[in-house]
């Protein structure tokens, strides 16, 4: 099993903490997490734009 880079792990950990503290609701956290993952994957320009838009939310 390969771990993601520390920067990405820190992002997901912070998102998890915000969700656990109920600062961010879990459905929003899922959208942000998936959007960030897709943007990092560089699957396509369209998905990258959607991922960045989801991060802003």
C-alpha positions as semicolon CSV with decimal commas, in nm:
position;residue;x (nm);y (nm);z (nm)
1;X;0,000;0,000;0,000
2;X;0,136;0,338;-0,103
3;X;0,059;0,639;0,114
4;X;-0,028;0,972;-0,046
5;X;0,218;1,261;-0,012
6;X;0,224;1,430;0,332
7;X;0,061;1,745;0,190
8;X;-0,241;1,545;0,074
9;X;-0,260;1,351;0,402
10;X;-0,258;1,680;0,594
11;X;-0,543;1,814;0,380
12;X;-0,760;1,507;0,439
13;X;-0,674;1,503;0,811
14;X;-0,771;1,870;0,846
15;X;-1,094;1,804;0,657
16;X;-1,167;1,512;0,889
17;X;-1,105;1,725;1,198
18;X;-1,333;2,001;1,067
19;X;-1,601;1,741;1,002
20;X;-1,557;1,578;1,344
21;X;-1,591;1,917;1,512
22;X;-1,904;1,977;1,304
23;X;-1,758;2,291;1,149
24;X;-1,817;2,135;0,807
25;X;-2,110;1,900;0,750
26;X;-2,014;1,553;0,628
27;X;-2,182;1,575;0,283
28;X;-1,988;1,896;0,212
29;X;-1,667;1,733;0,337
30;X;-1,724;1,441;0,099
31;X;-1,774;1,676;-0,195
32;X;-1,461;1,873;-0,103
33;X;-1,257;1,555;-0,055
34;X;-1,370;1,399;-0,383
35;X;-1,318;1,727;-0,567
36;X;-0,968;1,759;-0,426
37;X;-0,887;1,400;-0,519
38;X;-1,009;1,449;-0,877
39;X;-0,819;1,775;-0,915
40;X;-0,500;1,607;-0,795
41;X;-0,542;1,319;-1,039
42;X;-0,539;1,546;-1,346
43;X;-0,783;1,308;-1,514
44;X;-0,900;1,581;-1,747
45;X;-0,928;1,958;-1,756
46;X;-1,303;1,940;-1,699
47;X;-1,270;1,724;-1,388
48;X;-0,991;1,945;-1,259
49;X;-1,216;2,249;-1,289
50;X;-1,499;2,069;-1,110
51;X;-1,260;1,962;-0,834
52;X;-1,132;2,315;-0,783
53;X;-1,487;2,449;-0,773
54;X;-1,574;2,188;-0,510
55;X;-1,276;2,294;-0,299
56;X;-1,405;2,651;-0,292
57;X;-1,739;2,536;-0,151
